[in-house]
């Protein structure tokens, strides 16, 4: 018997042109078969499902631990799908292309003849989903990829991804499930690692903190500045009015609570606008992650309204593990995704060899989670 350690690092590099071209063609045919059988709204539900998305990526040509699974798969979908053929449009992409999502939405919306009010809703959905995952879910992952899918009815889904020094994290959204942009709006958050401490202002447990923050801002910047200075005077080492109470410098709170001149201007603008909801507040330009974090901490210290510090990630890129690490595989959901994808592959209008190879890759994906 042989024993040892198996190392499964991320596969680096990029998809070669000959492979990516086939990915685009196969992706288009699979989605066409799926849309023909169940409609474009079902495709949105599938792409917002982390199990289906992972299996779909593997079917196109990835191993479960391949680098680029998210970005290349959504890139292939953006090239393959067309409003005329599939009834689905794709906006945004990786890096700077993600910032073009609003323009892409407006361009494709013309093909669907969507009314201006619906176009505005879609642009808002794109911007809010990106703002939430960069500013309200502060998990240490820098958002760099944003893909926005939508149909002629105005239904939509988002697949976006962030990176830290070592790992990637993917965020899935589906319009049918979004009751509020600021309270548990995700259909899934996938990560290879669950972080010990994450400021999650979208959690239901953060509801009182969001309310306190809104009240704090509506009271005015001068009130906020006074509260901030009072707290800093209390907590800065050596200045505490409580005898014997001090904090070591590694716990200094100044960087967490500091709101600079630009931040005060943003808060002044918020005060003048008197936002009626937390969602309206965080949508304002100039309120980024650091300022939102500072407001959340001040709200906690003044009002005792604690936000959630639990990591909201629930899924793994590798579908969980047979030993229950990082969590058990959801077999029923995963098997259902596999069956739906296999039926779509079999119904795709591609050559027999390409269909056979796709089903083989899907089979390897099944084996990786069993």
N, C-alpha and C positions, 0 to 999 in steps of 0.2 A: 504493500500500500504506500502511495506517495502522498505526502502532505506538503503544504507550503502556502504562499500568499499569491493571489492573483490581483494584479493592478490593472484597473480599467480606466485609464485617463481619457479625457476628452480628445476626440480626434480633431486635430487642427487643420489648417488649410481651407481652401475654398472649393466649391463644386466646379469641376472642369466643364467647359462649354458643351461638350458632347452629352454629358450627364444632365446638365441644367436644362438643355433644350428638350430632352426627353421628359424631365420632371414637369416642365410647363405643359407639354402635350398630354401627358398622363393625368395631371391635375385637372386640366380642362375637361377631359373625357369622363373622369370619375365624378366630378361635380355635375356635369350635364346629366349623367345617369341618375344621380341622387335627386337633382331638381326635377327631372322628368317624372320620377316615381313619387316624390313627396313634397316638392315645391321649394322655392328659394328660402322660405322662412325656416324650413327644417335644416338647410345647410347652415344658417346662422346658429341654430341651436347646437349643431354638431361642432362647429368651429369654436364655440364657447365652452365646449366640453373638453377638459384636458386629456381624458383618456382617448377620445376619438382623434383629437388633434395629434397626439403623439403617435398613434397607430397610423394615421394618414401620412405623417412625415416619414415613418419607417417604410410604408408602402411605396413612397416616391423614390426612396433610395438611401435613407439614413439608417444607421444603427441607433439604438436608444440613447447612447451617450455621445453621439456625434456633435461636434461643434457646428453651430449655424443652423440647427434644427428649426428654430423659430424664424429666424430672419430669411433663410433661403426658402423655406416652405411658403411663408407669406409672400415673398418676392415672386415665387413661381405662380402663386394664385393671382397676384396682381397682374401678371402678364397674360395668364390664361383666361381669366374671367372677363366677360364683356357684358354690358347692360343688355345689348340686343339679343345675345345668344343664351345667357344664363339668367338674366333678370337680376344680376348682382353686380355691384361696383365695389372697387377696392381703392381706398385713399391712404396716403401716407407711406411709411416705409422706415428704413434704417437711417440713423444719423440726421443729416440736414433734410433729407427727404421727408422725415416725420413732420417737420414744420410746414410742409406744403399740403398737409391733409385738408385744411379748410378750402384751399383753392381747388384741390382734386374733387372734393365733395360738390362744390358749386359747378364744376365742369360736368361731372357725371350726372348731376341732378337734372341738367338740361335734357339729357337723353331720356330720363324718366318723366319729364314734364312735371316735376314736383313744384308745388306752389312755394312762393318765397318764404312763407311762415314755416313750412316743413324743412326747407333748406337751412333756415336759421336754427331750428331745433337740432338738426344733424350736426351743424358746425359747433353748436354749444355742447352737444354730447361728446364730440371729439375733444374739445378743449377741456371740458370738465373731467373726463376720464384721465387725461394726461395730468391735469393739475392735482387731482386726488392722489394718484399714485406717486407723484413726486413731492407733494407737500403734506398730505394728511396721513399717508402711510409711510412713516419715516423709519425705514428698515435698513438703511445703509446701502441700498441698491440704486445706482444712478440710471434713470430712465434714458434709453438711447434708441428705442425702436417703438413705433406706434403704427399699427395697421388697423384701419377702420373699414368694416364691411357694411354695406347697406343695400336695401332692396327698393323696388319701385313703390312699395307701400310705405316706405320710411322706417321700417324696422332695421335695427343695426346690431352689430357685435364689434367688440374690440379685442385684439390680441396685441399686447405690448410687453416689452421686456426691459429689465434693468440689470446692471452688472455691479458687483463690488470687486475687490482685488482678486477673488478666486472663483466666485460662483455667479450663476445667472439666476434670475427669478422672473417668472412669466405671470402676467395678470390677464385674466379673461373677464370680459363683460358681455352681457346680453340685455338688450333693451327690455324684453319682457319681464326681466327679474329686477329691474332698477325701479324701486319705489322712491328712492331718494339717492342723490349723488353723494351725500355725506354720511349716510348710515348703512353700512354693510351692503354696498352696491355690487360687489363682485360675484360672478358665478363660480370663480375659482382663482386661487393664487397658488402657483407651483414653485417649489424651491427644492434644491438638493440639500439644503441645510435649514433647520429651524433656528432662528436667532433667539438668544436668551432674553433680549430686551428690545422691544419695538414700540415706539409711540404710535399707536393706532387710533387716530381721532375719528375713524369711521365706525368703530365698534359701538354697539349699543351701550356698553358700559361707559363710553365717553360722552353720552348725551348731555349730562349736567355740565360737563366741562365746556362743551360747545355753546350751551346756553349762557354760561357765565362769561365766556369770551365775548359773545355778541353783546351782552349787557355792558361789559367793560369798555368795549369800543364805542358804543353808543353814548356812554357817559362823557366822552371827550378825551383828547390826547393829554390835556393838562392833568386831569384826574389820573390817567394812566401813568404819566411820568412821575407824579407824586408817589403813587403806590410803588412804582418800580424803584425809585430812589430809597424809599423807606425800607423796602425789602433788602436792597443791596447793603444799606447801612447796617441792617441787622445781621446779615449773613456773611459779610466780608470778614475774613480772619482778623482778629485784633480790634474790631470796632463794635463787637456785640455788647449791648447794654446788659446782657445776662452774665453775671459773674461765672467765670470758668467755662463759658461756652464759646468754642471756636472750632473752625473746620480746617483740616489740612489743605494745602494749596491744590492738591490733586483733585479736590472736590469743589474748587472755586466755582461760583455760580455766575460770575460776571459775563462770560461769553454766552451763557445760555439765556440770560435775561436782557442783554444789551440790545437796545433798539436805536439804530443810528439815525442821522438826520433824514436820510431818504425814507427810512421806516416811519419816522414821525410825520413826514409829509403824506405818506400813504395812509396812515391812520387818521390824519386830519381830513383827508378826502373821504375816508370811510365814515367819519363822524358827520361830515356835511351831507353825505348821501343818506345817512340813517338807514342802513340795510335792514330789511324786515326778517331776514333769515340768515343762518350761518352759511348756507349755500351761496347766497347773494354776496356775503362778506368775502368768502375765500375766492370768489370769482374775480374780485377786483385786481387790477394790475398793480404790481408793487408789493403784494402780500405773498412772499415766497416762503419756502420751508422754514428758514431761520426765524422769520418774524411770526409765523403761525405757531411755531414751537414756543417762542418766548411768550406769546399771549396765552398759550395753553398752560405753561408753567406758572405764570403770574395768576391766572384764574384759579389754579389749584391752591396756590399759597394764600391768596386772599379769601377765597370762598370755600376752600376745602373740597372743590369739585375735581376729583382725581380722574385723569384720563386713563385709558387702557394701555398697559405696557406689554400685552401679550402679542406674540407674533401671529398674524392672521393666516399665514400660509398653512394649507391643509393637504396639498397634494405633492407628490414627487414626480420629477421628470421620468423616473424609472417605474412609475406605477406602484410605488410601495415596495415591499419586499416579502419573500415567502416566510421569513422569520419574524415578520412584524415590524421590521426596522426600515425606514423611520416610522412606518405604520402598516397595518395589514392591507393587502391588495383588495380593492372593492371588486370582487370577481364578477358579480352579476352585471354591474355597470360596464366593466371593461369588456366582458364577453358580448354584451349587447352592442357596444361600439364596434367590436371586431366583426360581428355578423352584418351590421349595417354597411360597413366599409367593404366587406367581401362581396356583398350583393351588388354594390355600386361598381366594384372592379369588374365583376363578371358581366355587368350590363354595359360597360364602357366599350365604345367603338374603336378598339385598338387591335393591332395585330395579335395573333394567338401567342406568339413568343413573348411580346411585351406584357400581355395579360398574365401569362404563366410566370414570368419573372416577378411581376408585382405581387402575385399571390404567394410566391415563395418567400419574398421579403416580409409579407404580412405573417406568414407562418413562423419566420424567425422571431418576429416581434412577439407572437403568442408564446413561443418557447422561452423568451427572456423573462416573462412574468410568471411562468408556471412553476 
